[in-house]
């Protein structure tokens, strides 16, 4: 992701890949919005609503540090989510202060109310540097209409005249409207940092591809990973190229992250941002990797004739796309094309304003990128 990349998008949505039955889901029910459900004596699972048809919730987590609480992610900046937080802070979380607010990444369903919670509780925001400054830039540079660079980007991707007209009429400041203003200061998280949580120690592990420096929290002794959007059980996170970094290769970063997280134990309890906690980490990562490999193979064959990002849709997506899903699909299509381009499997052909990609050698299952 790059600056301005989701300024006209809702919180990240995802394309579906049903996991195989090997995944274990130890909780038969999810908490109701605003309800704290214990994972164990140190962790509570909290769910907040999202106003999207295909993704109607986000999972947040509350860590009991003994003398204070640590909040992991904040929810979208809506009146409904604010009201739930007020009830929690005045009720079940009123017995001790909030000591810190850990944000996994800059997408608005995760960072949306971080600034508001910071003001309300006095707790500092803890984020990786890249994610914090992405969020700050997106908030500060919001514009009502798409800038020319964004319009040029989508025209190169192969948008029709009708799609371009719709894009020109769309708002481009949704990010700033979906997030509360962040403070100027924050506490930086880095790979390998350790957060004390009573008698537990969480280690920061970094993923990328879905966002640039996504923080996950891993507790080795208990075998628990708070994964944010980096590892999800039933859907795979959007990995896309956006106007702020039009030549990016995020899929290479994503596959590298899969390699790193695959070194964790298979029996790790994964606490994701969407859907339910699960066990079967390596299995799920291999499913996600396999999904992308299949797409790359199909795309390599499809590009025997030059294809734009839009013309690549038939082999990448199984359903009809419209609205914001169309934007996200364009970004994901470009991510796969750029991965093939970086590996020397396709070459870019410039046909007027549209960029197309043509296969120069078959994709050989992960040798490039």
C-alpha positions in Angstrom: 0.0 0.0 0.0 1.1 3.5 -0.6 0.0 7.0 0.3 -3.6 7.8 -0.7 -4.2 4.1 -1.6 -7.4 3.5 0.3 -8.6 7.1 0.6 -11.7 6.3 -1.4 -12.2 2.8 -0.1 -14.0 1.3 2.9 -11.9 -0.8 5.3 -10.1 -3.5 3.5 -12.4 -6.2 2.1 -11.3 -9.6 0.9 -11.8 -12.3 -1.7 -13.1 -15.6 -0.5 -11.2 -18.9 -0.1 -12.9 -21.4 2.1 -10.5 -23.2 4.4 -10.3 -26.9 4.4 -11.9 -28.9 7.3 -8.4 -29.3 8.9 -8.8 -25.9 10.7 -10.1 -26.2 14.2 -12.4 -23.5 15.6 -12.4 -23.8 19.4 -15.2 -21.3 20.0 -18.6 -22.2 18.8 -20.0 -18.7 19.2 -18.7 -15.2 18.7 -19.4 -12.3 21.2 -22.2 -9.9 20.5 -21.2 -6.4 19.6 -19.7 -4.8 22.7 -19.6 -8.0 24.7 -16.3 -9.2 26.2 -15.8 -12.9 25.8 -12.8 -14.5 27.6 -10.3 -16.3 25.6 -8.4 -17.1 28.8 -7.7 -15.3 32.0 -5.6 -12.6 30.3 -7.3 -12.1 26.9 -10.9 -11.0 26.1 -12.4 -11.1 22.6 -14.4 -8.0 21.6 -16.4 -7.6 18.4 -17.4 -4.3 16.8 -19.8 -3.8 13.9 -18.8 -2.7 10.5 -21.3 -1.1 8.0 -20.4 -3.3 5.1 -22.5 -6.1 3.6 -19.7 -8.6 3.0 -17.8 -7.8 6.1 -20.0 -6.8 9.0 -17.6 -7.0 12.0 -14.1 -6.6 13.3 -12.5 -8.5 16.2 -10.7 -6.5 18.8 -8.8 -7.9 21.8 -8.4 -6.6 25.4 -5.3 -7.8 27.3 -5.4 -7.6 31.1 -1.9 -6.5 32.2 -2.8 -6.7 35.9 -2.6 -3.0 36.7 -4.0 -1.8 33.3 -5.6 -2.9 30.1 -4.0 -3.1 26.6 -6.5 -2.6 23.7 -5.6 -4.2 20.4 -7.2 -2.3 17.5 -10.1 0.2 17.9 -12.8 -0.3 15.3 -14.2 2.1 12.7 -14.9 5.7 13.7 -18.7 5.5 13.8 -21.2 6.8 16.3 -22.2 3.1 17.0 -18.7 2.1 17.8 -18.1 5.1 20.0 -21.2 4.3 22.0 -20.1 0.8 22.6 -16.6 2.0 23.7 -18.3 4.5 26.1 -20.3 1.6 27.7 -17.3 -0.6 28.0 -15.1 2.1 29.6 -17.8 3.0 32.0 -18.7 -0.6 32.8 -16.5 -3.8 32.5 -13.3 -1.9 31.7 -13.8 0.8 34.4 -11.9 -1.1 37.2 -8.4 -0.1 35.9 -7.0 2.3 33.4 -6.2 1.7 29.7 -2.4 1.6 29.6 -1.8 1.4 25.9 -3.6 1.2 22.6 -1.9 -1.2 20.1 -2.9 -0.8 16.5 -2.0 -3.6 14.1 -2.1 -1.5 10.9 -3.4 1.7 9.4 -6.6 0.5 7.7 -9.6 2.4 9.1 -11.5 -0.5 10.8 -8.3 -1.0 12.9 -7.1 2.5 13.5 -10.4 4.3 13.2 -11.1 5.2 16.8 -7.5 5.1 18.1 -7.1 8.9 18.3 -10.5 9.2 20.1 -9.6 6.4 22.5 -6.2 8.1 23.1 -8.0 11.4 24.1 -10.6 9.7 26.2 -8.3 7.4 28.2 -5.0 9.2 28.1 -3.2 6.0 26.8 -0.5 6.2 24.2 -0.9 4.7 20.7 1.5 1.9 19.9 2.1 1.3 16.2 4.9 0.5 13.8 6.4 3.6 12.2 5.2 3.0 8.7 1.6 2.3 9.7 1.4 5.3 11.9 2.7 7.8 9.3 0.6 6.2 6.5 -2.5 6.9 8.7 -1.3 10.5 9.5 -0.7 11.2 5.8 -4.0 9.9 4.7 -5.8 12.0 7.3 -3.9 15.2 6.4 -4.1 14.9 2.6 -7.7 14.1 2.2 -9.4 15.7 -0.8 -13.1 15.5 -1.8 -12.3 14.6 -5.4 -9.8 12.0 -6.8 -6.5 13.7 -7.8 -5.3 13.5 -11.3 -2.6 10.9 -10.4 -5.3 8.5 -9.2 -7.4 9.0 -12.3 -4.4 8.4 -14.5 -3.6 5.2 -12.5 -7.1 3.7 -13.1 -7.1 4.7 -16.7 -3.8 2.8 -17.2 -5.4 -0.2 -15.5 -8.0 -0.3 -18.3 -11.1 1.5 -16.8 -13.8 2.1 -19.4 -15.0 5.7 -20.0 -18.1 4.9 -18.0 -16.1 3.6 -15.1 -13.8 6.7 -15.2 -16.9 8.9 -15.1 -18.1 7.1 -11.9 -14.6 7.4 -10.4 -14.4 11.2 -11.1 -17.8 11.6 -9.3 -16.8 9.5 -6.2 -15.6 10.9 -2.9 -11.9 10.6 -2.1 -11.9 11.6 1.5 -13.5 8.5 3.1 -10.4 7.6 5.0 -10.3 10.8 7.0 -14.1 10.5 7.6 -13.7 7.0 8.8 -10.9 7.7 11.3 -10.5 10.0 14.3 -7.6 12.4 14.3 -4.4 10.8 15.5 -2.1 12.6 17.9 1.3 13.9 16.8 3.1 11.4 19.0 3.1 7.7 19.3 5.1 4.8 20.7 6.9 2.9 18.0 6.7 -0.9 17.6 9.5 -2.8 15.9 10.0 -6.4 14.9 11.1 -8.3 18.0 9.9 -5.8 20.5 8.4 -7.3 23.7 5.3 -6.2 25.5 4.8 -7.3 29.1 1.3 -8.5 29.9 1.2 -9.6 33.5 3.1 -12.9 33.6 3.1 -13.1 29.8 5.4 -11.5 27.2 4.2 -10.7 23.7 6.7 -10.4 20.9 6.0 -8.2 17.9 6.1 -10.0 14.5 5.8 -8.0 11.3 4.0 -8.9 8.1 3.6 -7.0 4.9 1.8 -7.1 1.6 -1.7 -6.3 2.9 -0.3 -3.3 4.6 3.3 -2.1 4.7 4.4 -2.9 8.3 1.6 -4.9 10.0 2.2 -5.7 13.6 1.1 -9.1 15.0 1.5 -10.1 18.7 2.9 -13.5 19.5 3.1 -15.2 22.9 5.3 -18.2 22.6 4.6 -19.9 25.9 0.8 -19.8 25.6 1.1 -20.4 21.8 -1.2 -17.5 20.8 -0.9 -15.1 17.9 -3.0 -12.0 17.6 -2.9 -11.8 13.8 -4.9 -8.7 12.7 -5.5 -9.0 9.0 -2.2 -10.8 8.3 -3.8 -14.3 8.8 -7.5 -14.8 8.5 -9.3 -18.2 8.6 -12.1 -17.9 6.0 -11.0 -15.0 3.6 -7.7 -13.7 2.4 -6.7 -10.1 2.8 -6.6 -7.8 -0.1 -3.1 -7.5 -1.5 -3.2 -4.6 -4.0 -1.3 -1.9 -5.9 -2.7 1.6 -5.4 -2.1 5.1 -6.9 0.4 6.2 -4.3 2.9 3.5 -5.3 1.9 2.5 -8.8 4.8 0.2 -9.5 4.7 -1.6 -6.2 5.1 -5.4 -5.8 3.1 -6.2 -2.6 2.5 -9.8 -3.5 6.2 -10.6 -3.1 6.1 -9.0 0.4 2.9 -11.1 1.2 4.4 -14.4 0.1 7.6 -13.6 2.1 5.5 -12.9 5.1 3.8 -16.3 4.7 7.2 -17.9 4.8 8.1 -16.1 8.1 4.8 -16.9 9.8 4.9 -20.5 8.7 7.8 -21.1 11.1 5.4 -20.7 14.1 3.9 -23.9 15.6 0.9 -25.4 13.8 -1.0 -25.6 17.0 -0.8 -21.9 17.6 -4.2 -20.3 18.5 -4.7 -17.6 16.0 -6.8 -14.6 17.1 -7.7 -12.9 13.8 -9.4 -9.6 13.0 -12.3 -11.2 11.1 -14.2 -14.4 11.7 -13.3 -16.7 14.6 -10.2 -17.8 16.4 -8.7 -20.9 15.0 -6.0 -23.5 15.2 -4.1 -24.7 12.1 -1.7 -21.9 11.3 0.5 -23.6 8.7 -2.4 -25.3 7.0 -4.1 -22.0 6.6 -1.0 -20.2 5.3 -0.5 -22.9 2.7 -4.1 -22.5 1.6 -3.5 -18.8 1.2 -0.2 -19.3 -0.7 -1.8 -21.9 -2.9 -4.6 -19.6 -3.8 -2.2 -17.0 -5.0 -0.1 -19.5 -6.9 -3.1 -20.8 -8.7 -4.0 -17.3 -9.7 -0.5 -16.6 -10.9 -0.6 -19.7 -13.1 -3.9 -18.9 -14.6 -2.9 -15.3 -15.2 0.3 -16.4 -16.9 -1.7 -18.5 -19.4 -4.4 -15.7 -19.8 -1.7 -13.2 -20.8 -0.7 -15.1 -23.9 -2.4 -12.1 -25.4 -1.8 -8.7 -23.9 -4.1 -8.0 -20.9 -4.8 -5.0 -18.8 -5.6 -5.3 -15.1 -9.3 -5.2 -15.9 -9.0 -7.7 -18.7 -7.3 -10.1 -16.1 -10.5 -10.3 -14.0 -12.0 -13.4 -15.6 -9.2 -15.7 -14.4 -8.8 -14.0 -11.0 -12.3 -13.5 -9.6 -15.3 -15.9 -9.6 -18.1 -13.3 -9.2 -19.3 -10.1 -10.7 -17.7 -7.1 -9.3 -19.0 -3.6 -8.8 -18.5 -0.5 -6.7 -15.6 -0.7 -4.2 -15.1 -4.4 -4.9 -14.2 -3.4 -8.5 -11.5 -1.0 -7.1 -10.1 -3.6 -4.8 -10.1 -6.2 -7.6 -8.2 -3.8 -9.8 -5.6 -3.4 -7.1 -5.3 -7.1 -6.6 -5.1 -7.8 -10.3 -2.2 -5.3 -10.6 -0.5 -7.0 -7.6 -0.5 -10.3 -9.4 0.6 -8.8 -12.8 3.4 -6.9 -11.1 4.6 -10.0 -9.4 4.8 -11.8 -12.7 6.5 -8.8 -14.3 9.2 -8.6 -11.5 9.9 -12.3 -12.1 10.3 -11.9 -15.8 7.2 -13.9 -16.7 5.3 -11.1 -18.3 6.3 -7.8 -20.0 4.5 -4.5 -19.9 3.1 -3.2 -23.2 1.9 0.4 -23.3 -1.1 0.8 -25.6 -2.0 4.4 -25.5 -3.1 5.3 -22.0 -3.6 1.6 -21.1 -0.9 -0.7 -19.8 -1.1 -4.3 -20.8 1.0 -7.3 -19.8 2.0 -10.2 -22.1 3.6 -13.5 -21.1 7.2 -14.0 -22.2 7.8 -17.3 -20.4 5.5 -19.6 -18.4 5.1 -19.0 -14.6 6.9 -21.8 -12.8 5.3 -21.9 -9.4 7.1 -19.3 -7.4 10.5 -18.9 -9.0 10.1 -15.2 -9.6 9.0 -12.0 -7.9 
